[in-house]
Amino acid sequence: MTKINGRFHSKNEGIIIVLKISSNRGFTLVELLVSLSIFGVLVALLLPAIQQARATARRMACLSNLRQIGVAVHSYLEVHRQFPGHSDVSRGCLYSLLPFIEQETVFRQNEEMFRSTGQGGLIPIIPVYLCPEDPITRSSNVTSYVINKGYGPAHGFLFGRIVSPADVTDGLSYTAFLSEMVTINRPDHSSLFADFDHIASRSELEVLGDHCLQQANHAAGPAGGGSGPVDSGNAGYNHLLPPNAPTCLFSPYPVDIHPAVGVHTQGVNVLLADGSARFTNENIDRGIWWNLGTINSGDIVSQ
């Protein structure tokens, strides 16, 4: 084989083989730009899917928290024969459940402090009480969940009386016990006047809800996080309006509207009185959501 003018020539039985040596070259500018464009499109398509998957995982972790709280509620029922958070001097449903979520030491320390000083507050960060989506996940003595207050006396779990499973005649599987409630930074929490000097009837409260939806400022800012202290005996939400509806404060007082509010997309997680938990869409029928908030009104919840 001989090299002539940069080419190798080989003669084998009359066959001439010519080999051409080509030099290596890199990407051209056009090829590089096309490659980067394709990569950018792929990232743009993939990123929302990754974010959605992460949000779904956080929502499921929040749902798992509620299921653990549900187990604690029924462990409490076995001991006390009544639901936690029943007393108007109670330090809160979730506070009462501390011994049943492996936080008995925290409970005892706070009880001792209450006896000696009249104040508590020695409650550390309790992950099971905090939704992973909640902006406040690193603060002590704060929770993402509050008890169902129904829509008036004798309809929820937080009106200064004992509630036993037998009192929930609407059915444990058809009655909400706990839900999410995070603080939303709205430009204006509407304070609306209502001409009532008594506890309003359901029809009157429905009118108040309509008024709230029409008048309240819906331009919500980012979630502030948390619903209040774990040892608060008054924190709660009601079912006058569906999840993520606006909050309205009425004067004079018939009942204020404090809906369940979460930071998940299009709904909130809810713990039912039977200990099960489920995600509830904010577009749920208003009547069904109302019925889920009552314990003994004879309302039928259709599935």
N, C-alpha and C positions, 0 to 999 in steps of 0.2 A: 504494500500500500504506500503510495507516494502522495505528498501534499503539493498541489499545484494551485497557486493563486488563492490560498485560503480554503481549498477544498481537498478532501481526501478521495483519492481514486484507487480502486482496487480492481484488479483484473483476475477473475477466476473462471477458467474455462470459457473465455470469450464474453463473460458477463461483466459489465462495468457497473460498479456501485459507486454512486456519488453521494457523499455525506456533506450536508451544509451545517456549519456551526452557527447557531443563532444566539445572539446575546440576550440575557434576561433583562426585563423591563418592569417597573413598578406600575401602580394604579395611575391613571390619568386623573386630572382634577374633576372631570365630568363623572368618571366612575366613582370617585370618592364621595362626591356630593350626592349621587344617586343612592349609594350605600347608606350614607348618613340619613337621607330622607326616609328610606325604607325602615331603618332602625328606629327613627323617631315615630313613625306611624305605628310600628309594633308596640313601642313603649306606651304610646297614647291609648292604644286599644287594651293593653294589658293592665295599666295602672288602675283604671276604675274597677276592674274585676278584682284586683288585689285588695283595694280599699273596701269593696263590698264584702269580700270574704272576711276581712278583719272585723268589719262592723258586725257581720253575722256572728262571728265567733264571740265578740264581746256581748252581743245580745243574748246568746245562749249561755254565756257565763253568768250574766245577770239573772237569767231564768233559773239557773242552777242554784244561785244564792237564795231565791225565793223558795225553791223546793226544800232547801236545808232549813229555812225558817219555818216552812210548813211542818216539817218533822218535829222541830222544836215546839211549835204550837201544840201539836197533838201529844207530845210528851208532857207538856205543861197541863193539858187537859186531863191526862191520866192521874196526875198528882192532885190538882186543885178542883177538878170537875167544873171548870168554868174557863172562858177565854181570857187571855191576859189583856191588860189595859182597860179593865172594867170600871175602875174607881176614879172619881173626880180628883182624888188626891194621889193617884198613882203617878209614878215617875215614868210612865210610858210602857207601851206594849213590848218594845224591843229591849228595854231595860229589864223588864220582868223575865224575859227569855234568856238573859245572860247565862244563868246556871245550866241551861239546856243546850247551849252551843259551846260548851267547854270553856266558859268564862266565869266559873264560879268564884275564883279568886278575885277577879275584878268586881263582881257583884258584892262579895263580902267586904272588900275594902271601901266601896262606896256606901254600903249600909252603915258601916262603922263611922264613916265621915259624916253621914247625915245625922246620926245619933249624937255625935259630939259637937258638930258645928252648924247643923241645919243645912249644909250645902254638900253637894257631891262634885261631880266633874272629873273624877279620876278614871275616865274611860279612854283607853287608847284607841288607835286605829283598829277597827274590826272589819277585815276584808269582806266577810259575808254580809255585812250591813251596807256595803258600798257597791253600787253598780259600776263595772269597769268603764262604762261610757260617761259616767258622772265626772264633770271637770274637777270636783273636789274628791280626790281619792287619797290624799296624804294628810288629812286633818283628823285630829283626835275628836272624840265625842261628837260625831256627825254621822248621819245616815241618809241614804237615798230613798228610803221606804217609809211610808206612813200608813196608819190604819184607816179603814173605811168608816166614815162618819154618817153614811146614809144620806138622808136629806132633812133630817129633823129628829126630834126625840122619838125613841122606840123604833127607829128604823136602821140604826147602824150599831157599831161596836164601841162607841166612845161617847157615851152620854151619862156617865156617873151612875151606872147600875151594873149589876152582875148579869152576864149573858152566858148561858149554858148551851150546849149543843141542842137540847130539847127546845130552846127558845127560838132557834133558827128554823121556823116552820116552813119557810120557803125552800128549804133544802140546802145542805152544806155545799153540794156540788153546783148550786146555782146562786151562790152568794159570795160576793167579793169580800175578802178580809183585809188585804194589804195591797198596796200598789206603789209605783214610783211617784216621786214628787220632787223635782229639782226646781230651783229658783231660776226663772227666766227673766232676763233684764229687758222688760218692756219700757218704751218711752213713757207710758202712762198706765198705771193700774187704775182703771176707771172707778171712781166713787160715785155711785148712782143713787138717786133718791127714789124710794119706793114708799107708797102711801099704805103702810101696813102697821097696825098696832097689835098684831097677834101672830102666832105661828101660822104661816100661810099654808093653804091646801095645795095639793099636787097641781091642780090646774093653775092656781095663782103662781106657783113656783115655776111652772113651765113658761108662763108669760114673762117672769123675771129672766129666765134663761134666754128667751128670744130677745128681750131688751138688751141683755148683756152682749149677745152675738152681734146685734145691730150697732151698738154704741161703742163697744170696747175697741181700743186701739190694737189691731192685730199685728202691728209691725214689731215683732219680737227681736230682741238682740240675742247675743250668745247666752247660753245657759250659765248662770252664776254657780250652780252646783249645790248639792246638799239640800235637805229639807228642814234641817234643824238638829238640835242635840238628841242623842240617843235617849237621854233621861228626861225628855220633855213629855209631860202627860197630856198635852193639848194638841200636839201636831196631828193633823189628819187631812184627808181629802174627802170630797163628796161626789155624788153621781148626778148632780143637777145638769151638767153638760158632759159630752163625751171627752175622751182623753185629748190632751193638748189644746183644749179650748181656752179662751181667755179667762183670767181671774177678774171677778167683779165684787166690789165691796159696797153693800147697800146701806142706806140710812134713811129712816130708822130701821132697825134690824128686824128682818124676818129670818133670813139666813143668807150668809155670803156664799159666793160661788168660788170654790177652790177645787178645780179639776185635777185629775191625775195628769202629771206632766213628766215626760221623759225626754231623753235626747236620742232615742232610737228613731230610725226613719219610719214615719207614718204610724206610730202607735206606742203602747206601753206594755210592760209585763205586769201581770196581775196574779196574786196568790188567792186562791179560793179557800173557803172555810173548811173544805175537806182535805186540805193540804196539797192539792195539785196546783200547778202554775201553768199559765199560758200567755202567749202574746196576743194582745187585743188591738185590732186596727182602730185608728182614730176615726175612721168612717163607719164604725159600728152603728147600727140603728139606735137612735136616741132612746126609744122606748125600752129596748133590750138592755142597754147600758143602765138605764134608770132602775130596771127591775133587778139587775145584778147587785145594786147597791142597797137593797132592802132585805131585812132578815125575817120579817113576819107580816108582810102586807098582803099576802095571798097572790102576789104577782107571779105569773108563769113566764119563765124564760124559755123561749123557743130556740132550738139549736140550729 
